[in-house]
Amino acid sequence: MTAVESRPAGVIGASESPRHRPFGARVKAFVALTKPRIIELLLITTVPVMFLAQQGVPDLTLVLLTCVGGYLSAGGANALNMYIDRDIDALMDRTSQRPLVTGMVSPRECLAFGVTLAVVSTLLFGLTVNWLSAWLSLGALLFYVVVYTMILKRRTAQNIVWGGIAGCMPVLIGWSAVTDSLSWAPVILFLVIFFWTPPHYWPLSMKVKEDYARVGVPMLPVIASNKTVARQIVIYSWVMVAVSLLLTPLGYTGWFYTVVALASGGWWLWEAHALQNRAKAEVTGGKLKEMRLFHWSITYVSLLFVAVAVDPFLR
């Protein structure tokens, strides 16, 4: 029996047409297709890089257009991701209330919505920002949908490592929006996010690994022990912190960014090693406290990129 065939009766494919649902609920469902909370994190890494590229305050209209284009592009990618993953979403507890699972939005509507956002965002970037940003945005969308969702996610435990490249692209887009070019600074920040993504997501995967195991998605915590996952988290964490410190010797940032990077990175490493120690002790359940690092990871990236934006004003 496939995942689609085993979905709960009356969830997907409910007799009531999505179009007959309340208008407000339908609007909320379409917004949910874009995964707004994830996009907030993407924008946190986009706008500060624009300040760094400008070495001050960038044109605010440009910032607004870049944010809108980025939201539409990432929203389209997320909608297409939900369209492709609607079979396993119905079987996972953490995704059981997504609009396609509840029947609030039909698969055809979701597909059309995602494609429309992809087209509109690319044209918005190209016509109002620049075409380099447009192609970077479209590349991120296609990478997330095709490479991560369709190819990697259900086939390899390295899915989130390489699939995370799509989440690194907003850094390049923010820089190119201001300069219509690329430089070593956005490449370094791209690598920070690249090495940040696995130790950010693996703790959450450790928490919900039964969900992934149920649908056959080989996230690393599903196929490896907690000790192995924690060791990988520590390795990626050290590389991430080291890469984050490269901006200053290359002349892109000053003392403020360096202090924030050292302090927040040091706390990250403390939490990563604490998780590894708990995993070595083979504690289970709530005692592993894997979500402590997950929540700190969001705070860390927020602090680091706020420092990226503030640093030009203090140099």
C-alpha positions in Angstrom: 0.0 0.0 0.0 1.4 3.4 -0.9 1.4 6.5 1.2 -1.4 8.0 -0.8 -3.5 4.9 -0.6 -3.1 4.7 3.2 -4.1 8.3 4.0 -6.9 8.7 6.5 -10.4 8.7 5.0 -12.1 12.0 4.9 -8.9 14.1 5.1 -7.7 14.4 1.5 -10.4 13.9 -1.0 -13.2 15.0 1.3 -16.6 15.3 -0.4 -16.9 19.0 0.2 -15.3 21.0 -2.6 -12.6 23.3 -1.4 -14.3 26.2 -3.2 -17.3 25.8 -0.9 -15.3 26.5 2.2 -15.5 30.0 3.9 -13.6 32.6 2.0 -11.5 33.7 5.0 -10.4 30.2 5.7 -9.5 29.7 2.0 -7.3 32.8 2.0 -5.6 31.6 5.2 -5.0 28.2 3.6 -3.3 29.7 0.5 -1.1 31.9 2.7 -0.2 28.7 4.7 0.9 27.1 1.4 3.8 29.6 1.3 5.0 28.6 4.8 5.3 32.2 6.1 7.4 31.3 9.2 10.1 29.8 7.0 10.1 32.8 4.7 10.6 35.1 7.6 13.9 33.4 8.2 14.9 33.8 4.5 14.2 37.5 4.7 16.3 37.8 7.8 19.2 36.7 5.7 18.4 38.8 2.7 17.9 42.4 4.0 21.0 42.6 6.2 23.2 41.6 3.3 21.7 44.5 1.3 22.9 46.9 4.1 26.4 45.3 3.9 26.5 45.5 0.1 25.5 49.2 0.3 27.8 49.9 3.3 24.8 51.8 4.7 21.1 52.1 4.1 20.1 50.7 0.6 17.3 52.2 -1.4 14.2 51.3 0.6 12.1 50.8 -2.5 14.7 48.3 -3.7 14.5 46.5 -0.3 10.7 46.3 -0.5 10.8 44.9 -4.0 13.5 42.4 -3.1 11.5 41.2 -0.1 8.2 40.9 -2.0 10.0 39.1 -4.8 11.7 36.8 -2.4 8.5 36.1 -0.5 6.7 35.2 -3.7 9.5 33.0 -5.0 10.0 31.1 -1.8 6.2 30.9 -1.4 5.9 29.3 -4.8 8.6 26.8 -4.0 6.9 25.9 -0.7 3.5 25.5 -2.4 5.1 23.2 -5.1 6.8 21.3 -2.3 3.5 20.7 -0.6 2.0 19.6 -3.9 4.7 17.0 -4.4 4.7 15.8 -0.8 1.0 15.7 -0.2 1.0 11.9 0.1 3.5 11.8 3.0 2.2 15.0 4.6 -1.1 13.1 5.2 0.7 10.5 7.3 3.0 12.8 9.4 1.8 14.3 12.6 3.7 17.6 12.1 2.2 18.1 8.6 -1.3 16.7 9.1 -3.0 20.1 9.1 -1.5 21.4 5.9 -4.1 22.8 3.4 -3.8 19.9 0.9 -4.2 17.3 3.7 -7.3 19.0 5.1 -8.8 19.5 1.7 -8.9 23.3 2.1 -7.0 23.6 -1.2 -7.2 21.1 -4.0 -4.0 19.7 -5.6 -4.7 21.4 -8.9 -5.2 24.8 -7.2 -1.9 24.3 -5.2 0.0 23.5 -8.4 -1.4 26.5 -10.3 -0.7 28.7 -7.3 2.9 27.6 -7.0 3.6 28.0 -10.7 2.0 31.4 -10.8 4.1 32.6 -7.8 7.2 31.3 -9.5 6.5 33.2 -12.8 5.3 36.4 -11.1 8.3 36.5 -8.7 10.8 36.0 -11.5 9.3 38.7 -13.6 9.1 41.1 -10.6 12.8 40.6 -9.9 13.8 40.9 -13.5 11.7 44.0 -14.3 12.1 46.0 -11.0 15.4 44.8 -9.4 17.7 43.1 -12.0 17.9 40.0 -14.0 20.8 38.5 -12.0 18.6 38.5 -8.9 15.8 37.1 -11.0 17.8 34.1 -12.2 19.2 33.4 -8.8 15.7 33.4 -7.4 14.4 31.1 -10.0 17.4 28.9 -9.6 16.7 28.6 -5.8 13.1 27.7 -6.5 14.0 25.0 -9.0 16.7 23.6 -6.8 14.3 23.3 -3.9 11.5 21.8 -5.9 13.4 19.5 -8.3 16.7 18.7 -6.6 15.6 18.6 -3.0 11.9 17.6 -3.0 11.8 15.4 -6.1 15.3 13.8 -6.0 17.1 14.0 -2.7 14.4 14.0 0.0 13.2 10.4 -0.2 16.5 8.9 -1.4 19.4 10.0 0.8 20.2 11.0 4.3 22.2 13.9 2.8 19.0 15.4 1.6 19.0 18.4 3.9 22.7 19.0 3.4 22.6 19.5 -0.3 18.9 20.5 -0.4 19.8 23.3 1.9 21.6 25.1 -0.9 18.2 26.6 -1.9 18.0 28.3 1.5 21.4 29.8 1.0 20.4 31.7 -2.1 18.7 34.7 -0.5 22.1 35.8 0.7 23.3 36.0 -2.9 20.0 37.6 -4.0 20.3 40.3 -1.4 23.8 41.3 -2.5 23.0 41.1 -6.2 19.9 43.2 -5.8 22.1 46.1 -4.6 25.2 45.6 -6.7 24.0 43.6 -9.8 27.0 41.4 -9.2 28.5 38.9 -6.7 31.5 39.1 -4.4 33.3 37.0 -1.8 31.2 38.5 1.1 27.9 36.9 -0.1 29.7 33.7 -0.9 31.0 33.5 2.7 27.6 34.1 4.1 26.2 31.6 1.6 28.6 29.0 3.2 27.6 30.1 6.7 24.0 29.2 5.9 25.1 26.0 4.1 26.9 24.7 7.2 24.2 26.1 9.5 21.3 24.3 7.8 22.1 20.6 8.8 22.7 21.3 12.5 19.7 23.6 12.5 17.4 21.0 11.0 18.8 17.7 12.4 17.7 18.4 16.0 14.1 18.9 14.8 14.5 15.7 12.8 15.6 13.9 15.9 12.5 15.1 17.7 10.1 13.9 15.0 12.1 11.0 13.5 9.2 8.6 14.0 7.2 10.7 11.5 10.0 10.5 8.9 10.5 6.8 9.5 6.7 6.2 9.0 6.8 7.6 5.5 10.2 6.3 4.5 12.1 9.6 4.4 15.7 8.8 5.3 16.5 11.9 7.4 19.9 11.2 9.1 18.3 10.7 12.6 16.1 8.0 11.1 19.0 5.8 9.9 21.7 6.8 12.4 22.0 6.8 16.1 21.6 9.9 18.2 25.4 9.8 18.9 26.2 9.8 15.2 23.8 12.6 14.4 25.1 14.7 17.3 28.7 14.1 16.2 27.8 15.4 12.7 26.1 18.4 14.3 29.2 19.3 16.2 31.4 19.0 13.0 29.1 21.2 11.0 28.8 23.7 13.8 32.6 24.2 14.1 32.9 24.7 10.4 30.0 27.1 10.4 31.5 29.3 13.1 34.9 29.2 11.5 33.5 30.3 8.1 31.5 33.1 9.8 34.7 34.7 11.1 36.2 35.0 7.6 34.4 38.2 6.8 36.5 40.4 9.1 40.0 39.4 7.9 38.8 39.9 4.3 37.8 43.4 5.2 34.0 43.2 4.8 33.2 43.7 8.5 34.6 45.2 11.6 34.8 44.8 15.4 31.0 44.7 16.0 30.3 41.8 13.7 33.4 39.9 15.0 32.2 40.3 18.6 28.7 39.1 17.8 30.0 36.2 15.7 32.4 35.0 18.4 29.8 35.3 21.2 26.9 33.8 19.4 29.1 31.1 17.8 30.6 30.2 21.1 27.2 29.7 22.7 26.2 27.6 19.6 29.2 25.4 20.1 28.4 25.0 23.8 24.9 23.9 23.0 26.1 21.5 20.2 28.6 19.8 22.5 26.0 19.6 25.3 23.7 17.8 22.9 26.5 15.5 21.9 27.2 14.7 25.6 23.6 13.9 26.2 23.5 11.7 23.1 26.7 9.8 24.3 24.9 9.2 27.6 22.1 7.6 25.5 19.4 9.6 27.1 16.0 9.5 25.4 12.8 11.4 25.2 12.7 14.9 26.7 16.0 14.3 28.4 17.9 14.6 25.1 16.7 18.2 24.8 17.4 18.3 21.1 15.0 21.3 20.6 17.3 23.6 22.6 19.8 23.7 19.8 17.0 24.0 17.2 15.6 27.1 18.9 19.0 28.6 19.5 19.9 28.1 15.9 17.2 30.5 14.8 18.3 33.1 17.4 21.9 32.6 16.2 21.3 33.3 12.6 19.1 36.3 13.5 21.8 37.8 15.7 24.6 37.2 13.2 22.7 38.8 10.3 21.6 41.8 12.4 25.3 42.3 13.1 25.9 42.1 9.4 23.4 45.0 8.9 24.6 47.1 11.9 28.4 46.7 11.4 28.7 49.2 8.4 27.4 52.0 10.6 30.0 51.4 13.4 33.1 51.1 11.2 
